[in-house]
Amino acid sequence: MSQHVPLQHSHHHTSFTQVAKPMWPFVAASALTFFLVGKAQDMGVKSEGFRNDPRNPYAAQIAKQSHH
């Protein structure tokens, strides 16, 4: 029978902050991009050119809101 050998842990423990600290600009840029793309999409589907387009999945919702 083979003998079970436990895995050796390395002596280099990387903490969360050591990884997250240099990544904060990328996280911030990702959040900003997500927010701005969402706003641009919202403005696009509500624009005059696409507001009444039958391909617009939000056309019924926009029409309902504009009647109020």
Backbone as CSV, one residue per row, in Angstrom:
resi,resn,N_x,N_y,N_z,CA_x,CA_y,CA_z,C_x,C_y,C_z
1,MET,0.837,-1.180,0.000,0.000,0.000,0.000,0.881,1.241,0.000
2,SER,0.364,2.244,-0.680,1.138,3.486,-0.725,0.863,4.296,0.531
3,GLN,1.872,4.968,0.961,1.762,5.771,2.172,1.315,7.182,1.800
4,HIS,0.350,7.738,2.539,-0.158,9.085,2.281,0.866,10.107,2.773
5,VAL,1.256,11.011,1.865,2.211,12.057,2.214,1.467,13.382,2.213
6,PRO,1.424,14.071,3.355,0.716,15.354,3.393,1.424,16.395,2.532
7,LEU,0.622,17.300,1.947,1.201,18.366,1.135,1.926,19.359,2.030
8,GLN,3.041,19.803,1.557,3.814,20.788,2.308,3.281,22.184,1.996
9,HIS,3.067,22.958,3.020,2.643,24.334,2.831,3.879,25.198,2.636
10,SER,3.782,26.122,1.698,4.928,27.001,1.489,5.000,28.005,2.638
11,HIS,6.136,28.552,2.802,6.339,29.521,3.877,5.958,30.931,3.445
12,HIS,5.513,31.059,2.199,5.128,32.363,1.685,3.615,32.491,1.772
13,HIS,3.161,33.129,2.819,1.730,33.362,2.985,1.405,34.729,2.399
14,THR,0.514,34.740,1.453,0.096,35.988,0.828,-1.223,36.411,1.449
15,SER,-1.232,37.579,2.013,-2.460,38.062,2.631,-3.346,38.703,1.568
16,PHE,-4.592,38.851,1.908,-5.554,39.460,0.987,-5.136,40.872,0.612
17,THR,-4.648,41.636,1.585,-4.286,43.028,1.310,-3.086,43.126,0.368
18,GLN,-2.194,42.158,0.423,-1.051,42.186,-0.485,-1.496,41.998,-1.928
19,VAL,-2.570,41.285,-2.136,-3.086,41.073,-3.483,-4.036,42.210,-3.867
20,ALA,-4.903,42.615,-2.946,-5.927,43.601,-3.255,-5.380,45.016,-3.395
21,LYS,-4.355,45.347,-2.641,-3.842,46.716,-2.649,-3.397,47.171,-4.044
22,PRO,-2.614,46.405,-4.783,-2.239,46.878,-6.118,-3.364,46.741,-7.151
23,MET,-4.436,46.049,-6.804,-5.529,45.838,-7.750,-6.615,46.906,-7.667
24,TRP,-6.573,47.805,-6.684,-7.664,48.749,-6.488,-7.939,49.624,-7.705
25,PRO,-6.944,50.053,-8.484,-7.289,50.872,-9.659,-8.126,50.088,-10.682
26,PHE,-7.833,48.799,-10.820,-8.572,47.979,-11.776,-9.995,47.725,-11.298
27,VAL,-10.168,47.539,-10.004,-11.498,47.348,-9.436,-12.312,48.635,-9.579
28,ALA,-11.694,49.753,-9.284,-12.384,51.044,-9.400,-12.753,51.336,-10.856
29,ALA,-11.827,51.080,-11.771,-12.104,51.312,-13.196,-13.202,50.382,-13.702
30,SER,-13.216,49.152,-13.221,-14.257,48.204,-13.630,-15.623,48.666,-13.144
31,ALA,-15.699,49.124,-11.912,-16.973,49.604,-11.371,-17.447,50.838,-12.128
32,LEU,-16.544,51.755,-12.411,-16.896,52.960,-13.149,-17.352,52.617,-14.569
33,THR,-16.659,51.711,-15.218,-17.033,51.288,-16.570,-18.400,50.632,-16.567
34,PHE,-18.655,49.750,-15.610,-19.951,49.079,-15.497,-21.065,50.106,-15.336
35,PHE,-20.852,51.087,-14.471,-21.843,52.126,-14.221,-22.092,52.976,-15.468
36,LEU,-21.012,53.416,-16.122,-21.157,54.294,-17.280,-21.760,53.572,-18.483
37,VAL,-21.413,52.322,-18.693,-22.004,51.551,-19.791,-23.491,51.353,-19.530
38,GLY,-23.860,51.103,-18.290,-25.270,50.965,-17.941,-26.045,52.243,-18.206
39,LYS,-25.459,53.376,-17.840,-26.111,54.668,-18.086,-26.228,54.937,-19.587
40,ALA,-25.180,54.631,-20.343,-25.210,54.846,-21.792,-26.269,53.965,-22.444
41,GLN,-26.397,52.729,-21.984,-27.417,51.835,-22.525,-28.807,52.372,-22.207
42,ASP,-29.008,52.835,-20.995,-30.299,53.376,-20.584,-30.659,54.593,-21.427
43,MET,-29.689,55.475,-21.655,-29.934,56.642,-22.488,-30.222,56.235,-23.931
44,GLY,-29.548,55.198,-24.405,-29.731,54.745,-25.780,-31.113,54.180,-26.034
45,VAL,-31.602,53.333,-25.131,-32.916,52.720,-25.356,-34.043,53.730,-25.174
46,LYS,-33.783,54.815,-24.467,-34.808,55.841,-24.263,-34.694,56.993,-25.256
47,SER,-33.716,56.951,-26.157,-33.541,58.034,-27.122,-34.679,58.045,-28.132
48,GLU,-34.859,59.188,-28.792,-35.951,59.355,-29.751,-35.902,58.316,-30.861
49,GLY,-34.724,58.024,-31.345,-34.589,57.100,-32.469,-34.982,55.670,-32.155
50,PHE,-34.866,55.268,-30.921,-35.125,53.874,-30.563,-36.279,53.695,-29.581
51,ARG,-36.873,54.777,-29.158,-37.933,54.705,-28.158,-39.121,53.875,-28.640
52,ASN,-39.512,54.057,-29.904,-40.682,53.361,-30.442,-40.314,52.207,-31.373
53,ASP,-39.046,51.846,-31.403,-38.593,50.753,-32.260,-39.145,49.429,-31.726
54,PRO,-39.791,48.624,-32.574,-40.351,47.360,-32.088,-39.296,46.374,-31.593
55,ARG,-38.047,46.566,-31.981,-36.967,45.684,-31.503,-36.486,46.059,-30.106
56,ASN,-36.909,47.215,-29.620,-36.499,47.684,-28.304,-37.265,46.896,-27.233
57,PRO,-36.571,46.113,-26.416,-37.276,45.323,-25.397,-37.902,46.175,-24.297
58,TYR,-37.529,47.432,-24.201,-38.063,48.317,-23.168,-39.117,49.270,-23.719
59,ALA,-39.548,49.103,-24.979,-40.478,50.037,-25.612,-41.781,50.133,-24.829
60,ALA,-42.353,49.017,-24.415,-43.618,49.040,-23.674,-43.447,49.757,-22.338
61,GLN,-42.339,49.498,-21.657,-42.087,50.142,-20.361,-41.911,51.649,-20.533
62,ILE,-41.214,52.063,-21.584,-40.969,53.491,-21.832,-42.288,54.175,-22.175
63,ALA,-43.107,53.523,-22.999,-44.398,54.096,-23.380,-45.294,54.254,-22.144
64,LYS,-45.258,53.286,-21.256,-46.060,53.331,-20.032,-45.609,54.502,-19.140
65,GLN,-44.286,54.717,-19.048,-43.759,55.791,-18.202,-44.042,57.163,-18.812
66,SER,-44.044,57.268,-20.148,-44.243,58.575,-20.775,-45.680,59.039,-20.699
67,HIS,-46.634,58.121,-20.479,-48.036,58.494,-20.353,-48.364,59.032,-18.957
68,HIS,-47.478,58.888,-18.028,-47.744,59.335,-16.649,-47.409,60.770,-16.471
